[in-house]
């Protein structure tokens, strides 16, 4: 019975899971290591391996699958090789927030398990069939040859959500108009037509799109020049600001966590404004994607906020009756799988990137067994 270890590395935490394939296929472990931002990848890998070995009889996994946020033009997962690692190092400027740690963890686990195959599963792959009108940036055309374009992210989550829609029998998954909203500390939306992504809110980097926990989302391109002139702000300082000091945290000046802001909004107008901005922008993206799709059949909420905040879902959907989006307050408060009463199916689905990583790893390595959620 092969065991697959999945690694989902963020800039400050690492989520990992262990799956046993076979019949029945089971998830043996699902954990998260917090506060790894300033920690060497070798130390993180040691912590991870110790946790696995302490909770199972396994000395080493049979395969390791990684979420790799940026995959440029890759449309499929790929077995890790020296050439792939060299490519990932080369494209690090495209995603300096995630790729260095992801590469370092791959290499650290190679040192510990040199005979274990590893697979890179790219977040960007889900969006690779978007039309040129959605991927091209309106800057001099020569930059496109260097890979400067809109890519889109959260693809592993969107893969799971679309597969889950098919599993529960929603016909829009394969032949319809679907808007997927992955709303968490990092947040984005995707427009899916007949099973293919045609647009998404994140762009060249994961900092684009709607306002997020600490990321700004879309900004006027003149802002970096203005801050360079008025504050002598460097490009590096600007990157830090828009990725770690902006979004809900920057507007509220207190917290990037929606739960904190909901508790404070009655007494703190900054918290109220941050939440209003988040919900307004999400509503605006839904309207934009309804226009791009020619209507909407299914709207899915996922991610930490999308799955757990009835208040945010209600505020986003409020006023969208003209699109056929209406929700039942009682169902919404219970986080029911289907919360709608209108023509559009509004669903709440708990996303599962780890199971997608495990399934993709099985497929690449021809292990012949999938895994269940």
LUMLORO-292238 format. One line per field, with one value per residue (C-alpha): residue in one letter; z, x, y. Coordinates in Angstrom, 3 decimals. Layout:
BEGIN
code: [A; ...]
pz: [Z; ...]
px: [X; ...]
py: [Y; ...]
//
This chain:
BEGIN
code: [X; X; X; X; X; X; X; X; X; X; X; X; X; X; X; X; X; X; X; X; X; X; X; X; X; X; X; X; X; X; X; X; X; X; X; X; X; X; X; X; X; X; X; X; X; X; X; X; X; X; X; X; X; X; X; X; X; X; X; X; X; X; X; X; X; X; X; X; X; X; X; X; X; X; X; X; X; X; X; X; X; X; X; X; X; X; X; X; X; X; X; X; X; X; X; X; X; X; X; X; X; X; X; X; X; X; X; X; X; X; X; X; X; X; X; X; X; X; X; X; X; X; X; X; X; X; X; X; X; X; X; X; X; X; X; X; X; X; X; X; X; X; X; X; X; X; X; X; X; X; X; X; X; X; X; X; X; X; X; X; X; X; X; X; X; X; X; X; X; X; X; X; X; X; X; X; X; X; X; X; X; X; X; X; X; X; X; X; X; X; X; X; X; X; X; X; X; X; X; X; X; X; X; X; X; X; X; X; X; X; X; X; X; X; X; X; X; X; X; X; X; X; X; X; X; X; X; X; X; X; X; X; X; X; X; X; X; X; X; X; X; X; X; X; X; X; X; X; X; X; X; X; X; X; X; X; X; X; X; X; X; X; X; X; X; X; X; X; X; X; X; X; X; X; X; X; X; X; X; X; X; X; X; X; X; X; X; X; X; X; X; X; X; X; X; X; X; X; X; X; X; X; X; X; X; X; X; X; X; X; X; X; X; X; X; X; X; X; X; X; X; X; X; X; X; X; X; X; X; X; X; X; X; X; X; X; X; X; X; X; X; X; X; X; X; X; X; X; X; X; X; X; X; X; X; X; X; X; X; X; X; X; X; X; X; X; X; X; X; X; X; X; X]
pz: [0.000; -1.201; 0.975; -0.577; 1.310; 0.078; 0.814; 0.536; 1.415; 2.006; 2.890; 6.639; 7.077; 5.585; 5.383; 4.823; 4.566; 4.311; 2.163; 1.873; -1.533; -2.018; -0.999; 0.958; 0.206; 3.324; 4.609; 7.515; 8.590; 7.914; 9.767; 9.533; 10.717; 11.578; 11.691; 9.267; 7.610; 9.051; 9.326; 7.062; 4.835; 6.258; 9.740; 8.439; 6.676; 9.896; 11.833; 9.167; 8.996; 12.805; 12.936; 10.288; 11.833; 15.308; 14.155; 11.746; 11.354; 8.010; 7.716; 4.359; 1.965; -1.412; -3.186; -2.368; -4.128; -3.838; -4.527; -6.617; -6.917; -10.203; -13.173; -16.034; -19.135; -17.632; -18.226; -16.318; -13.112; -13.609; -11.852; -10.155; -12.022; -12.064; -15.174; -13.572; -10.433; -12.629; -14.407; -11.105; -9.885; -13.119; -12.782; -9.089; -9.948; -11.117; -7.591; -4.970; -2.211; -2.690; -5.055; -2.935; -0.009; -2.266; -4.054; -0.762; 0.681; -2.404; -2.084; 1.675; 1.226; -1.608; 0.843; 3.389; 0.924; -2.149; -3.639; -3.243; -6.394; -6.045; -8.200; -8.730; -9.056; -10.475; -9.257; -12.557; -14.727; -14.210; -15.997; -18.957; -21.426; -20.789; -24.012; -24.951; -24.135; -20.500; -20.300; -22.266; -20.389; -22.134; -22.098; -24.986; -26.727; -26.422; -22.722; -23.510; -25.020; -21.559; -19.929; -18.609; -18.686; -16.457; -15.050; -12.271; -9.113; -6.618; -9.450; -7.261; -5.188; -8.328; -9.707; -6.579; -6.607; -10.240; -9.707; -6.624; -8.585; -11.065; -8.286; -6.693; -10.068; -10.785; -14.596; -14.807; -13.988; -17.480; -19.469; -17.835; -16.355; -13.000; -10.783; -8.210; -5.239; -3.194; -0.327; 2.325; 3.454; -0.216; -2.268; -5.912; -8.212; -11.460; -14.317; -15.787; -18.991; -19.922; -17.640; -18.831; -17.012; -19.142; -16.614; -13.047; -10.747; -9.824; -12.583; -13.112; -9.371; -6.539; -5.233; -7.992; -7.964; -5.013; -1.634; 0.579; 4.118; 3.731; -0.075; -1.765; -4.819; -7.919; -7.694; -10.004; -11.868; -11.191; -7.439; -7.371; -9.216; -6.890; -3.768; -5.275; -5.771; -2.472; -0.093; -2.035; -1.817; -3.470; -5.527; -2.753; -0.134; -2.358; -2.780; 0.976; 1.485; -1.062; 0.016; 3.792; 5.032; 2.862; 2.264; 5.266; 7.592; 5.941; 5.897; 9.404; 10.936; 13.396; 11.781; 8.526; 9.983; 8.988; 12.293; 14.233; 11.975; 12.343; 16.119; 15.978; 13.198; 15.475; 17.453; 14.942; 11.637; 10.184; 10.612; 9.110; 6.110; 5.520; 5.466; 3.242; 0.762; 0.684; 0.089; -2.441; -4.524; -4.439; -5.538; -8.350; -9.628; -9.595; -11.713; -14.104; -14.539; -15.031; -17.927; -19.298; -19.055; -20.388; -17.082; -14.229; -13.304; -10.190; -7.667; -5.275; -2.049; -0.717; 1.298; 4.973; 4.622; 1.907; 3.818; 7.322; 7.226; 6.704; 7.180; 4.348; 1.995; 2.768; 2.168; -1.101; -2.426; -1.232; -4.254; -6.823; -7.280; -10.786; -11.664; -10.114; -6.960; -3.804; -0.594; 2.316; 5.584; 7.664; 5.247; 4.997; 8.783; 8.933; 6.182; 4.234; 1.033; -0.982; 0.392; -2.528; -3.301; -6.678; -10.172; -9.512; -7.355; -4.599; -2.970; -0.044; -0.660; 1.610; -0.707; -0.502; -2.325; -0.643; -2.188; -5.620; -5.085; -4.063; -7.082; -9.492; -7.946; -8.409; -12.028; -12.888; -11.252; -12.631; -9.174; -10.502; -7.312; -6.513; -3.077; -1.469; 0.483]
px: [0.000; 1.964; 2.062; 2.013; 3.188; 1.760; 3.413; 1.573; 4.135; 3.179; 5.363; 4.786; 3.335; 3.463; 0.409; 1.131; -0.889; -0.159; -2.302; -2.416; -3.541; -5.264; -8.727; -10.030; -7.911; -7.411; -5.942; -3.692; -2.564; -3.366; -1.371; 0.087; 3.410; 3.106; 5.634; 8.230; 8.845; 12.311; 13.229; 15.643; 13.931; 16.133; 14.765; 11.184; 11.817; 13.202; 10.125; 7.860; 9.644; 9.654; 5.901; 5.242; 7.490; 6.106; 2.536; 3.022; 5.144; 6.414; 10.140; 9.779; 6.923; 6.727; 6.196; 6.057; 3.827; 4.333; 2.106; 4.241; 2.545; 4.109; 4.552; 4.776; 3.508; 3.311; -0.105; 0.468; 2.204; 5.748; 8.204; 10.945; 14.239; 17.443; 16.215; 12.868; 14.581; 16.870; 13.830; 12.098; 15.206; 15.311; 11.705; 11.983; 11.640; 8.091; 7.140; 9.744; 7.144; 6.676; 9.149; 12.336; 10.779; 9.093; 12.376; 14.267; 11.761; 11.989; 15.778; 15.685; 13.404; 15.598; 18.488; 16.478; 14.777; 17.038; 15.259; 11.728; 10.245; 8.826; 6.209; 5.554; 1.860; 1.462; -1.187; -1.053; -1.851; -5.633; -5.593; -3.361; -6.267; -7.490; -7.831; -5.251; -7.679; -7.515; -3.785; -2.088; -0.991; -1.485; 2.201; 4.724; 4.307; 7.994; 7.555; 5.204; 8.151; 9.764; 6.672; 5.222; 1.472; -1.478; -1.210; -3.741; -3.282; -5.239; -5.467; -5.258; -8.176; -10.170; -9.389; -10.865; -13.950; -14.743; -14.236; -16.464; -19.200; -19.073; -19.130; -22.283; -24.002; -24.031; -24.393; -22.690; -19.343; -19.065; -21.628; -22.358; -21.240; -19.473; -17.886; -15.478; -14.590; -11.595; -11.747; -9.082; -6.075; -5.165; -8.313; -9.289; -12.178; -12.265; -14.761; -15.259; -17.193; -18.022; -15.266; -12.515; -11.231; -11.659; -10.556; -9.352; -8.761; -5.120; -2.733; 1.026; 1.489; -0.758; -0.888; -3.313; -7.105; -9.349; -8.168; -6.825; -5.575; -2.264; -2.071; -3.331; -4.996; -5.171; -3.567; -3.095; 0.201; 1.189; 1.410; 4.990; 6.294; 4.455; 5.838; 9.334; 9.144; 7.498; 9.018; 12.035; 10.371; 12.407; 10.940; 11.802; 10.085; 7.030; 6.864; 6.963; 4.226; 1.768; 2.296; 2.581; 1.266; -1.753; -5.199; -7.452; -4.509; -3.555; -7.115; -8.100; -4.674; -5.453; -5.860; -5.815; -8.270; -11.926; -13.017; -11.285; -12.737; -16.284; -15.914; -14.637; -16.714; -19.470; -16.957; -14.166; -14.985; -11.662; -12.674; -16.074; -14.471; -12.032; -14.867; -17.004; -14.143; -13.558; -17.225; -17.687; -14.728; -15.821; -19.319; -17.802; -15.726; -18.814; -20.635; -17.711; -17.496; -21.241; -20.760; -17.775; -19.678; -22.974; -24.690; -24.027; -25.426; -23.381; -21.461; -19.116; -17.669; -14.519; -11.400; -11.220; -13.510; -15.751; -16.384; -16.771; -18.117; -21.870; -21.766; -19.293; -21.209; -24.451; -22.920; -21.327; -24.580; -26.750; -27.970; -27.185; -30.783; -30.735; -28.237; -30.448; -28.308; -30.433; -29.509; -31.500; -30.305; -30.961; -29.102; -26.280; -25.893; -25.628; -22.968; -25.177; -23.723; -26.430; -27.516; -29.470; -33.151; -32.800; -32.056; -28.301; -27.003; -24.885; -22.752; -20.323; -17.590; -14.661; -11.685; -8.956; -5.733; -3.915; -6.117; -5.572; -1.794; -1.966; -4.079; -1.830; 1.240; -0.336; -1.074; 2.399; 4.108; 1.576; 0.771; -2.696; -4.509; -6.263; -7.059; -10.304; -11.002]
py: [0.000; 3.084; 6.185; 9.648; 12.713; 16.016; 19.370; 22.673; 25.329; 28.940; 31.883; 31.431; 27.928; 24.444; 22.200; 18.526; 15.359; 11.659; 9.377; 5.596; 4.394; 1.068; -0.092; 1.681; 4.756; 6.837; 10.069; 9.128; 12.571; 16.221; 18.840; 22.327; 23.701; 27.382; 30.201; 28.906; 32.275; 32.864; 29.197; 27.330; 24.781; 22.025; 22.762; 22.754; 19.441; 17.937; 19.064; 17.621; 14.250; 13.935; 14.540; 11.909; 9.283; 9.949; 9.336; 6.457; 3.345; 4.573; 5.316; 7.052; 7.872; 6.162; 9.482; 13.185; 15.698; 19.452; 22.413; 24.748; 28.114; 29.213; 26.900; 29.413; 27.578; 24.074; 22.561; 19.305; 18.195; 16.994; 14.718; 16.717; 16.532; 18.596; 20.401; 21.251; 22.576; 24.676; 26.080; 26.900; 28.714; 30.692; 31.848; 32.762; 36.503; 35.694; 34.577; 35.519; 35.133; 31.359; 29.693; 29.983; 28.100; 25.555; 24.811; 24.628; 22.135; 19.928; 19.885; 19.293; 16.292; 14.999; 14.916; 12.957; 10.609; 10.461; 7.435; 8.824; 10.397; 13.888; 15.599; 19.311; 20.219; 23.711; 26.142; 27.992; 24.943; 25.259; 28.612; 27.745; 27.581; 31.112; 33.112; 35.730; 38.531; 37.380; 36.625; 39.388; 42.499; 45.871; 46.776; 46.651; 43.309; 42.386; 41.591; 38.719; 36.828; 36.900; 35.401; 38.644; 37.961; 37.124; 33.590; 33.051; 31.000; 28.823; 26.298; 23.185; 24.451; 25.227; 21.770; 20.208; 22.451; 21.709; 17.968; 18.106; 19.865; 17.008; 14.424; 15.876; 16.051; 19.782; 19.894; 23.303; 21.679; 20.251; 22.231; 25.538; 28.828; 28.600; 31.240; 29.822; 32.049; 30.892; 33.379; 33.081; 35.062; 34.823; 35.317; 35.019; 34.185; 32.226; 32.118; 28.634; 27.968; 24.366; 23.057; 25.431; 28.498; 31.629; 34.272; 34.714; 37.663; 37.025; 37.995; 38.193; 37.588; 36.355; 39.949; 40.982; 40.931; 41.630; 42.891; 40.050; 39.520; 41.331; 41.724; 44.841; 43.374; 45.563; 49.003; 51.969; 51.317; 54.909; 54.276; 52.829; 55.893; 58.243; 56.549; 56.478; 60.256; 61.189; 58.625; 57.315; 53.910; 51.165; 48.332; 45.866; 48.005; 48.347; 44.550; 44.089; 46.656; 45.235; 41.614; 41.861; 45.221; 45.946; 44.459; 43.978; 44.571; 47.833; 49.212; 48.076; 48.760; 45.956; 42.517; 40.569; 38.038; 38.419; 36.858; 39.635; 42.309; 40.974; 41.146; 44.732; 46.274; 47.615; 49.671; 50.223; 51.980; 50.834; 47.191; 47.951; 49.636; 46.759; 44.224; 46.445; 46.779; 43.013; 42.186; 44.994; 43.850; 40.197; 41.263; 43.344; 40.397; 38.169; 40.750; 41.009; 37.254; 36.928; 39.351; 37.396; 34.104; 35.450; 34.672; 32.290; 28.884; 28.066; 30.150; 28.335; 29.714; 28.043; 28.862; 29.781; 32.803; 31.424; 28.198; 29.610; 33.165; 33.300; 37.079; 37.603; 35.299; 37.145; 40.578; 39.502; 38.034; 40.903; 42.877; 40.173; 39.053; 40.527; 37.757; 35.084; 34.904; 34.641; 32.857; 31.487; 33.029; 29.909; 27.637; 30.160; 30.374; 26.572; 26.571; 24.187; 22.714; 24.512; 27.894; 29.335; 29.821; 31.551; 30.386; 30.242; 27.385; 28.947; 26.281; 26.088; 23.510; 22.776; 22.758; 20.133; 20.931; 18.046; 15.358; 16.942; 16.890; 13.223; 12.275; 14.157; 12.527; 9.085; 9.896; 11.185; 8.217; 5.733; 4.427; 3.516; 4.389; 7.633; 8.922; 9.962; 13.110]
//
